[in-house]
Amino acid sequence: MSHVCKAILFTRGAVLSGCLVQFKMLWLLF
């Protein structure tokens, strides 16, 4: 796996986990 592919997968994973965290926070608020 190339360096660029790893970077893309890492950033995509970080974005997805960030969205999940925000969703959990919204779920707790409502």
Contact map, one row per residue, 1 for C-alpha under 8 A:
111011000000000000000000000000
111111000000000000000000000000
111111100000000000000000000000
011111110000000000000000000000
111111111000000000000000000000
111111111100000000000000000000
001111111110000000000000000000
000111111111000000000000000000
000011111111100000000000000000
000001111111110000000000000000
000000111111111000000000000000
000000011111111100000000000000
000000001111111110000000000000
000000000111111111000000000000
000000000011111111100000000000
000000000001111111110000000000
000000000000111111111000000000
000000000000011111111100000000
000000000000001111111110000000
000000000000000111111111000000
000000000000000011111111100000
000000000000000001111111110000
000000000000000000111111111000
000000000000000000011111111100
000000000000000000001111111110
000000000000000000000111111111
000000000000000000000011111111
000000000000000000000001111111
000000000000000000000000111111
000000000000000000000000011111
